[in-house]
């Protein structure tokens, strides 16, 4: 990996937005890795831990929501507070490697027609996370060959998503009807359709173990599974897939029947949550509405 570009002004062009829901245990690593000059906005999504104190300790701007409004709405709330050129949405349990922000800014300057970027995302074991070549919404690119050292991709991972604020605003930001999961795929596909291509900047690195932002328990797994299925049904219907909710129910039933569920209460809880969420989407399509 080459040395990061020496551009002290780059940090001043970037706002980093992270959304916390009882994520105080994970946040210090992220907040401590944000380069000086980057504006940090921490959206507290109705937490009951000491998220507010952490924001103050690390000099992050705090945006407090009274209740958990989900990932996309939280990101939108943070983005509305930014007046800077670039937005960097990063999960609270991630850590930025040295030079990550500078490399992403340099890539954006070199590719002004690009809509958005992912850095390389490494898992807890230091392995590169699999590139999302195919998702619920995205299909593989016809020509995935590198361009100026950047890897073109059909969609992006929301764990560390970097884009121009103008592009984000042009497509209306994250869809507020998605509570959790698939909101990054929906945003990225809309950016690619309406603004420009998407890329991975290989030399910009974020470490993201994943699954630690809100704790690990059967109750959390069921909650996440429920909203994962609802979001899947909603985005499939939104993007023209036939029988979105019934297909989501069938998928949830198939996953619940997998043998490994017998060995893990969290897996069982996740798939039971998915079935409940998919079933509920039969009635209302899966869109998230205010209580």
Beta strands, then each sheet from edge to edge (+ up, - down):
strand 1: 14-20
strand 2: 39-45
strand 3: 61-65
strand 4: 86-90
strand 5: 94-96
strand 6: 116-122
strand 7: 150-153
strand 8: 160-164
strand 9: 198-208
sheet 1: 3+ 2+ 1+ 4+ 8- 6+ 9+ 5-
sheet 2: 3+ 2+ 1+ 4+ 8- 6+ 9+ 7-
end
